Amino acid sequence: MRPLSWRLAVILSLFSFLPSLTSGDSTYATFCSKTGKYKANSTYESNVQFVTSYLANYASFTSGTGFATMTYGDVPDEVYGLGLCRSDTPDNVTCYECLSTASVVAPTLCPYDKDAAFFYDGCIMRFSDQNFLDFSFDEVVESRLAGGALTTRLEPISQVLFDFSGNDPLVTLNNTNTVKPFTVAKSFDGLVNLLINKTAEQAAASDGVRIGKKVATGEAMFDAAGDHQTTVYSLVQCTPDLTRLECSGCLKQVKDVLALRVRGALGGRVAGVRCNARFEVYPFYVGEATVRIEGLEAPSPAPLPSTLPPKAIVPAISMPSSSNNKRGN
């Protein structure tokens, strides 16, 4: 069973996000599992070093997709690894620098932990002694007792609860700044949700815009009160080895978590190792948007009444005298 620590989302409140794709000196989220430790100079340590180095090189230069998985070693020293660069990474070197940084700092950030994950703005890396690479939604079934017999039938993807352990760990970042005036927050959230949904649909179906990558970027204009306009940008990504249904199922989980953000939030991100979604009110991705939505106009506030309504007249109520309220034995 997956440890509970991996099933919890870490929620971070930020006032701003760094638009840079470079890894910088620190992650925006680091997960160190407490399920087990390996010893220094052990076979497992050597396998971790091999896997993380392979992920950085293969994802950046060999596959050209910014994505790689690797399984190496024999039980009990077998290591599973996954590396994913942000799909708008402009060049292979940027992808390599990000993943190789994760490889180098892993022993410092999570010393001797067998299971660890590192989230940078430009990439994600995880290694584990547990096989988290199996991520299949192919068997979508419902079993039920019917007339004393157990029957199984296929169900549409929207009606099935999936096990998303393959996307663990999940990290959520919320921008605490909100749209102004706050009366337009509901309309703003509606536009953001629409943009994320459309971007997610294209990401799940895509292979053509960026070959070998399941990614889409979006842009929408929001007309707030007066002449003020706000442009919203979005990026949604799945690992390219997922099918369309698997990507859609993974993103449904991400979107459900993103929907819990602060009302009117001007930015948010939910990221797992298999899929992620993000929106901001400033350009944060490289290249042109692949999804564009005409802006929604914020509703005008309800007009104030021209005259105040008359005050209600409350009739006086006669109360019985205190002598009549005495209770007998």
C-alpha positions as CSV (number, residue, x, y, z in Angstrom):
1,M,0.0,0.0,0.0
2,R,1.2,3.5,-0.8
3,P,2.5,5.3,2.3
4,L,0.1,8.0,3.6
5,S,2.8,10.6,3.2
6,W,2.6,10.3,-0.6
7,R,-1.2,10.6,-0.6
8,L,-1.2,14.1,0.9
9,A,-1.0,17.3,-1.1
10,V,1.3,20.0,0.1
11,I,-0.4,23.4,-0.1
12,L,1.9,26.4,-0.4
13,S,0.6,30.0,-0.5
14,L,2.7,32.3,-2.7
15,F,2.4,35.9,-3.6
16,S,4.2,35.4,-6.9
17,F,5.8,32.7,-9.0
18,L,9.1,32.7,-10.7
19,P,8.6,32.7,-14.5
20,S,12.2,31.4,-15.2
21,L,12.6,27.9,-16.5
22,T,16.0,27.5,-14.9
23,S,16.2,25.3,-11.8
24,G,17.8,27.9,-9.6
25,D,19.2,26.9,-6.2
26,S,16.1,25.3,-4.7
27,T,13.0,23.3,-5.4
28,Y,9.5,24.7,-4.9
29,A,8.6,21.4,-3.3
30,T,10.6,18.5,-2.1
31,F,9.2,15.2,-0.8
32,C,11.4,12.8,1.2
33,S,9.7,9.5,2.0
34,K,10.1,8.0,5.4
35,T,9.5,4.5,4.3
36,G,13.2,3.4,4.2
37,K,16.8,4.4,4.2
38,Y,19.8,3.1,2.2
39,K,23.3,3.0,3.4
40,A,26.2,5.1,2.2
41,N,28.3,3.4,-0.6
42,S,25.6,0.7,-0.9
43,T,24.4,-0.9,-4.1
44,Y,21.1,1.0,-3.8
45,E,23.0,4.3,-3.7
46,S,25.0,3.4,-6.8
47,N,21.7,2.5,-8.6
48,V,20.1,5.8,-7.6
49,Q,23.1,7.6,-9.1
50,F,22.9,5.7,-12.3
51,V,19.1,6.2,-12.7
52,T,19.1,9.9,-12.0
53,S,22.1,10.5,-14.3
54,Y,20.3,8.4,-17.0
55,L,17.1,10.4,-16.6
56,A,18.9,13.7,-17.1
57,N,20.8,12.6,-20.2
58,Y,18.0,10.5,-21.9
59,A,15.2,13.0,-21.4
60,S,17.3,15.9,-22.6
61,F,19.4,14.6,-25.5
62,T,18.3,11.1,-26.6
63,S,14.5,11.1,-26.6
64,G,14.2,14.8,-27.3
65,T,10.8,14.8,-25.5
66,G,12.0,16.0,-22.1
67,F,10.8,12.8,-20.6
68,A,12.3,9.6,-19.4
69,T,11.7,6.6,-17.1
70,M,14.2,4.0,-15.9
71,T,14.2,0.8,-13.9
72,Y,17.6,-0.4,-12.8
73,G,19.1,-3.1,-10.5
74,D,17.8,-6.2,-8.8
75,V,15.6,-6.7,-5.8
76,P,16.1,-5.5,-3.1
77,D,18.2,-2.7,-4.7
78,E,15.9,-2.1,-7.7
79,V,15.4,1.6,-8.4
80,Y,12.5,3.2,-10.4
81,G,12.9,6.7,-11.8
82,L,11.1,9.3,-13.8
83,G,12.2,12.7,-15.1
84,L,10.0,15.3,-16.8
85,C,11.0,18.7,-18.1
86,R,8.4,21.4,-18.6
87,S,7.3,20.9,-22.2
88,D,8.0,24.5,-23.3
89,T,11.7,24.2,-22.4
90,P,13.4,26.0,-25.2
91,D,16.4,23.7,-25.6
92,N,18.0,20.4,-24.5
93,V,20.6,22.1,-22.3
94,T,18.0,23.8,-20.1
95,C,16.2,20.5,-19.6
96,Y,19.5,18.8,-18.8
97,E,20.6,21.5,-16.3
98,C,17.4,21.2,-14.4
99,L,17.3,17.4,-14.1
100,S,21.0,17.1,-13.4
101,T,20.6,19.7,-10.6
102,A,18.0,17.4,-9.1
103,S,20.3,14.5,-9.4
104,V,23.2,16.3,-7.7
105,V,21.2,17.8,-4.7
106,A,19.1,14.6,-4.0
107,P,21.6,13.3,-1.4
108,T,21.6,16.6,0.4
109,L,17.8,17.3,0.3
110,C,16.8,13.7,1.1
111,P,19.8,12.0,2.6
112,Y,19.7,8.3,2.1
113,D,15.9,8.2,1.5
114,K,14.9,5.4,-0.8
115,D,11.9,7.4,-2.2
116,A,12.2,11.1,-3.1
117,A,10.7,13.6,-5.5
118,F,11.9,17.1,-6.5
119,F,9.8,19.8,-8.1
120,Y,11.6,22.6,-9.9
121,D,10.0,25.3,-12.0
122,G,11.5,23.7,-15.1
123,C,11.4,20.0,-14.3
124,I,10.3,17.2,-12.0
125,M,12.3,14.1,-10.9
126,R,11.4,11.2,-8.7
127,F,13.1,7.9,-7.8
128,S,11.8,5.1,-5.6
129,D,12.3,1.5,-4.5
130,Q,8.5,1.1,-5.2
131,N,7.2,0.7,-8.8
132,F,5.3,4.0,-9.3
133,L,5.7,3.8,-13.1
134,D,2.7,1.6,-13.6
135,F,0.0,4.0,-14.5
136,S,-2.8,2.4,-16.4
137,F,-6.4,3.3,-16.8
138,D,-7.0,0.6,-19.5
139,E,-9.2,-1.6,-17.3
140,V,-12.2,0.7,-16.6
141,V,-14.7,-1.7,-15.0
142,E,-17.5,-1.8,-12.6
143,S,-18.4,-5.0,-10.7
144,R,-21.8,-5.6,-9.1
145,L,-24.0,-8.4,-7.9
146,A,-26.9,-8.9,-10.2
147,G,-29.3,-11.8,-9.5
148,G,-26.8,-13.5,-7.3
149,A,-24.1,-13.4,-10.1
150,L,-21.1,-11.1,-10.2
151,T,-21.1,-9.1,-13.5
152,T,-18.5,-6.7,-14.9
153,R,-19.1,-4.0,-17.5
154,L,-17.2,-1.1,-19.0
155,E,-18.0,2.4,-17.7
156,P,-17.4,5.8,-19.3
157,I,-14.3,7.5,-17.8
158,S,-16.3,10.2,-16.2
159,Q,-18.1,7.7,-14.0
160,V,-15.1,5.9,-12.6
161,L,-12.9,6.7,-9.6
162,F,-9.3,6.0,-10.5
163,D,-6.3,5.2,-8.4
164,F,-4.0,8.2,-9.0
165,S,-1.1,6.9,-6.9
166,G,1.1,7.0,-10.1
167,N,0.8,10.8,-10.0
168,D,2.1,11.0,-6.4
169,P,3.3,13.1,-4.8
170,L,0.9,16.0,-5.6
171,V,1.8,19.6,-4.8
172,T,-0.5,22.6,-4.9
173,L,0.6,26.3,-5.0
174,N,-1.9,29.0,-4.5
175,N,-1.5,32.7,-5.3
176,T,-3.1,34.7,-2.4
177,N,-3.6,37.8,-4.5
178,T,-7.1,38.0,-5.9
179,V,-8.8,39.8,-8.7
180,K,-10.2,43.3,-8.1
181,P,-12.9,44.3,-7.5
182,F,-13.8,41.1,-5.6
183,T,-17.4,41.3,-7.0
184,V,-16.1,39.9,-10.3
185,A,-14.3,37.0,-8.7
186,K,-17.0,34.5,-9.7
187,S,-16.8,35.5,-13.4
188,F,-13.0,35.4,-13.3
189,D,-13.0,31.9,-11.8
190,G,-15.4,30.8,-14.5
191,L,-13.1,32.0,-17.2
192,V,-10.1,30.4,-15.6
193,N,-11.9,27.1,-15.3
194,L,-13.0,27.2,-18.9
195,L,-9.5,28.0,-20.0
196,I,-8.0,25.1,-18.0
197,N,-10.6,22.7,-19.3
198,K,-10.0,23.6,-22.9
199,T,-6.2,23.5,-22.5
200,A,-6.5,20.1,-20.8
201,E,-8.6,18.7,-23.6
202,Q,-6.0,19.7,-26.2
203,A,-3.1,18.5,-24.1
204,A,-4.7,15.0,-23.7
205,A,-5.4,14.8,-27.4
206,S,-2.1,16.4,-28.6
207,D,0.9,14.9,-30.3
208,G,1.0,17.3,-33.2
209,V,1.8,20.8,-32.0
210,R,4.9,19.7,-30.1
211,I,5.7,16.2,-31.4
212,G,6.2,13.6,-28.7
213,K,4.8,15.8,-26.0
214,K,1.3,16.0,-24.4
215,V,1.1,19.7,-23.7
216,A,-1.1,22.7,-24.5
217,T,-0.9,26.4,-23.6
218,G,-3.7,28.8,-23.3
219,E,-4.6,32.5,-23.3
220,A,-7.8,34.3,-22.5
221,M,-8.8,37.9,-21.9
222,F,-11.0,38.9,-18.9
223,D,-12.8,42.2,-19.0
224,A,-13.1,43.5,-15.4
225,A,-15.0,46.5,-14.2
226,G,-14.4,49.7,-16.2
227,D,-11.7,49.5,-18.9
228,H,-9.4,47.2,-17.0
229,Q,-8.5,43.9,-18.8
230,T,-6.6,40.9,-17.4
231,T,-4.9,38.3,-19.6
232,V,-4.9,34.8,-18.2
233,Y,-2.3,32.3,-19.3
234,S,-2.4,28.5,-18.8
235,L,-0.2,25.5,-19.3
236,V,-1.3,21.8,-19.0
237,Q,1.0,18.8,-19.5
238,C,1.0,15.0,-19.2
239,T,3.9,12.6,-19.6
240,P,3.9,11.6,-23.3
241,D,3.6,7.9,-22.6
242,L,0.0,8.3,-21.3
243,T,-2.9,7.5,-23.5
244,R,-5.6,10.1,-24.1
245,L,-7.9,8.5,-21.5
246,E,-5.1,8.2,-19.0
247,C,-4.0,11.8,-19.5
248,S,-7.6,13.0,-19.2
249,G,-8.1,11.0,-16.0
250,C,-4.9,12.3,-14.5
251,L,-5.9,15.9,-15.3
252,K,-9.3,15.4,-13.8
253,Q,-7.7,14.9,-10.4
254,V,-5.5,17.9,-11.0
255,K,-8.4,20.1,-12.0
256,D,-10.5,19.0,-9.0
257,V,-7.7,20.1,-6.7
258,L,-7.1,23.4,-8.6
259,A,-10.8,24.2,-8.2
260,L,-10.3,24.4,-4.4
261,R,-8.2,27.5,-4.8
262,V,-8.9,30.8,-3.2
263,R,-11.8,32.6,-4.9
264,G,-10.6,35.0,-7.5
265,A,-7.0,33.8,-7.1
266,L,-4.6,35.4,-9.7
267,G,-2.6,32.2,-10.1
268,G,-2.4,28.6,-9.2
269,R,-0.6,25.3,-9.9
270,V,-1.2,21.7,-9.2
271,A,1.6,19.3,-10.1
272,G,2.3,15.6,-9.9
273,V,4.9,13.5,-11.5
274,R,2.6,12.4,-14.3
275,C,0.5,15.5,-15.1
276,N,0.2,19.2,-14.0
277,A,-1.8,22.4,-14.7
278,R,-1.0,26.0,-14.0
279,F,-2.5,29.4,-14.7
280,E,-1.1,32.9,-14.1
281,V,-2.0,36.5,-15.1
282,Y,1.5,37.1,-16.6
283,P,3.3,35.2,-19.5
284,F,5.2,32.3,-17.9
285,Y,5.6,29.8,-20.8
286,V,7.7,30.0,-24.0
287,G,6.0,30.3,-27.3
288,E,2.5,31.1,-28.5
289,A,-0.7,29.9,-27.0
290,T,-2.3,26.9,-28.6
291,V,-5.7,27.6,-27.1
292,R,-7.3,31.0,-27.2
293,I,-10.6,32.1,-25.7
294,E,-12.5,35.3,-26.2
295,G,-12.7,37.1,-22.9
296,L,-15.7,37.1,-20.6
297,E,-17.1,40.4,-19.5
298,A,-17.6,40.8,-15.8
299,P,-21.2,41.4,-14.8
300,S,-22.2,44.9,-13.9
301,P,-23.1,45.4,-10.2
302,A,-26.8,45.6,-9.4
303,P,-28.1,49.2,-9.4
304,L,-29.0,50.7,-6.1
305,P,-32.7,51.5,-5.5
306,S,-33.7,55.1,-6.3
307,T,-35.7,55.4,-3.1
308,L,-35.4,53.5,0.2
309,P,-38.3,51.2,0.9
310,P,-40.7,52.3,3.6
311,K,-40.0,51.2,7.0
312,A,-42.1,48.3,8.2
313,I,-44.7,49.2,10.8
314,V,-44.8,46.7,13.7
315,P,-48.0,46.8,15.6
316,A,-47.7,47.1,19.4
317,I,-48.5,43.9,21.3
318,S,-50.3,44.1,24.7
319,M,-48.7,41.9,27.3
320,P,-50.8,40.5,30.2
321,S,-50.1,42.0,33.6
322,S,-47.7,40.2,35.9
323,S,-50.6,39.2,38.2
324,N,-52.1,37.2,35.4
325,N,-48.8,35.3,34.8
326,K,-48.7,33.7,38.2
327,R,-48.7,29.9,38.0
328,G,-50.8,27.9,40.6
329,N,-49.8,24.8,42.3
